[in-house]
Amino acid sequence: MPPHQLRDEWKASCSVGRELTFDPAQMTELLDHDNHEMRKKFREFMSDPVMTPRYDIPLAEERDIALQRLKRICDAGFISVKDFWTNPLRIFAAHEISAVIDPAMATKMTVQFNLFGGSVIKLGTKRHHDKLLEGIDTLEDVGCFGLTELGYGNNAVEMETTAVYDKSTEEFIIHTPTTLAQKYWITNGAIHAKHIIVFAQLSTDGSKKGIHGILVRIRDDNMQIMPGVRVEDMGHKMGLNGVDNAK
Ligand SMILES: Cc1cc2nc3c(=O)[nH]c(=O)nc-3n(C[C@H](O)[C@H](O)[C@H](O)COP(=O)(O)OP(=O)(O)OC[C@H]3O[C@@H](n4cnc5c(N)ncnc54)[C@H](O)[C@@H]3O)c2cc1C
């Protein structure tokens, strides 16, 4: 029996002799909590053909589809990093609805808007905002959040990556001193990102300042890896294969 027929029969058998004792629209409003109009439109938007689940497809295609889906959502204006200033719950509403359709796409979304974008907004200054916020919303500037290291996951405070401020050139020199210090699992890093916020043990003038985030360019506008940066694709995983994880 085709799925639509099965669904109709099931609905009919459920409703025989039963009256609804509540208004589904009101129940939806109660469960949704906030941003009702946006959620309604977003759910309708999710019937876009690009959102249809696809199975048993090559890794490259799975990653490409996750990006395409996110791009469609961004182009339709359902999420903006600037929502952190005006309506943060709108960002979380977008996550809730997206995660039902494609958790890999939602992972890319949360790294782009919440972890990378949120850090640019909160830790950055007007200079960073002017340069990046538009591109974060359009996905012209895809970014990563470089916290986890191979040896330091939940225990990130012990991380080993260093950032040393060089007064003479006014630059930060980011260094991975050991194998365990390599950044690991970095979402968007294998293919789609141009930027990363690297979290590292900062020192200036020989004095340790603790962990700070440093914005680093990893690919140029032609998506070529920048000099001094090494990226390895983490490849096929047991799940979330739409996420291009890197180390
Ligand atoms: C798909 C995916 C995307 C990711 N994207 C990013 C990203 O973009 N940026 C980024 O920085 N990281 C990313 N991560 C990394 C993720 O945040 C880490 O996996 C996470 O922090 C856990 O670290 P770990 O894997 O090293 O596990 P571990 O810290 O080694 O933990 C392993 C197990 O030990 C348990 N454990 C650890 N410490 C303790 C303790 N003190 N007491 C009790 N139990 C403990 C944990 O609960 C867990 O069950 C991603 C991971 C995945 C899988």
The ligand as a Gaussian input file, in Angstrom:
#p B3LYP/6-31G(d) Opt

LIG

0 1
 C       29.687000      15.697000      14.336000
 C       30.547000      16.466000      15.284000
 C       30.798000      17.808000      15.063000
 C       31.642000      18.510000      15.928000
 N       31.922000      19.831000      15.657000
 C       32.804000      20.491000      16.439000
 C       33.184000      21.833000      16.125000
 O       32.716000      22.428000      15.149000
 N       34.085000      22.453000      16.919000
 C       34.635000      21.843000      18.011000
 O       35.436000      22.478000      18.686000
 N       34.297000      20.562000      18.340000
 C       33.404000      19.883000      17.571000
 N       33.058000      18.596000      17.883000
 C       33.704000      17.962000      19.019000
 C       32.798000      17.765000      20.216000
 O       32.417000      18.970000      20.766000
 C       33.582000      16.864000      21.151000
 O       33.439000      15.590000      20.596000
 C       33.117000      16.930000      22.555000
 O       33.598000      18.109000      23.150000
 C       33.564000      15.711000      23.334000
 O       34.944000      15.560000      23.266000
 P       35.614000      14.142000      22.913000
 O       34.972000      13.614000      21.673000
 O       37.104000      14.306000      22.928000
 O       35.158000      13.195000      24.100000
 P       35.819000      13.031000      25.534000
 O       35.961000      14.363000      26.196000
 O       37.042000      12.178000      25.405000
 O       34.685000      12.214000      26.245000
 C       34.468000      10.826000      25.962000
 C       33.492000      10.268000      26.961000
 O       33.985000      10.434000      28.297000
 C       33.058000      11.164000      29.097000
 N       33.801000      12.088000      29.970000
 C       34.753000      12.967000      29.603000
 N       35.217000      13.633000      30.667000
 C       34.524000      13.175000      31.739000
 C       34.550000      13.490000      33.129000
 N       35.383000      14.400000      33.633000
 N       33.693000      12.831000      33.921000
 C       32.828000      11.896000      33.424000
 N       32.775000      11.565000      32.119000
 C       33.609000      12.190000      31.292000
 C       32.204000      11.944000      28.105000
 O       30.915000      12.241000      28.607000
 C       32.122000      10.979000      26.935000
 O       31.108000      10.033000      27.117000
 C       32.213000      17.864000      17.051000
 C       31.942000      16.511000      17.286000
 C       31.132000      15.812000      16.418000
 C       30.894000      14.358000      16.694000

